[in-house]
């Protein structure tokens, strides 16, 4: 169905920003086909916490020696249909679309405003995804709320004719609660540890969130001291790096740069052999090549036997993996 959809999408414009992500997609044609995924076997936060899921997968893989499912993470909550409809990154409508299209997890970016409100925003400025300008750290929450969210040139208008605003972290977490797992990207964003943990706890999302903290052991340890039930998600350069986090019960899933699998490495198997799970990206050119029917990079990810793949085009990845029995 996705293949037919791509043939009908005769005027998709894919533009890149300096942050190496797409900023606009437009489609000629009428209604989108129904690509909603109905998978009764998909693990959800209502069934098990992230750490329960990770520990179960690790135990199952220790017995089988392989993985039989790849989990899909929607980068900034993006989907292919979301691009076609110009739904802004890190927005509530984007989260809703990612859930609809079958993502297992959304990756969201957290920033803090001048008056200490945690919001969703990838860049340090609001320039790319709103009608305003300025550094997030120099603007109050109320000032940011004066602007509309956008993808491309124009403000996004939802199906009810409403423009949307930048969401707070709490609003985003509540939109995800018991529906989809969340990866909060905190890398290099100087988010106060105590404040973030309190907001996760207050929204009842402790078991449904993991925190990407780059390769900082001290930051991972600090989050674990605040709440051992929140998963931390460190970056590694090799499978050997996993051992640095062995004392942290919330460190079960590790992210690595996609060049390690693109160049034919076995890092997925190596991380599994160390007793952990692995995560990497498609994104940018590697996502775009799927629009031309080229799944070479995704095939390399599959061959690496890694567990979680992050993409802007959830539907394309889901359909391809499903055909290979990996969903």
BELURMO-V315231 format. One line per field, one symbol per residue. psi: psi as a letter, one per 20 degrees, with the letter a starting at -180 (. if undefined). A space follows every 10 residues. Layout:
psi->???
//
This chain:
psi->hhghghhhmi lpooqqrijl rqiqpqpqad qqrokpponi ipqrhigqrg hggghggggh hhghjaqjpp qppookkqrg hhghjkpqql rghgghhggh jjqhqppqpp rprhkkpprp pgrirjghjr jarrpgiiqr ghghiiqqqr obhqqppaij jqqqrpqrgg ggghhipjhq qpoooiojil ppgggggghg ghjkjgjjqq ookbkoghgg hghhhgoiip pqnrpqirhh hhhhjhioii nhppqqqihh hhjjrkhghg gghikarqpa qerchhghhh hjjokgghhh gghikrgppp qimggggggg hhhjkj.
//
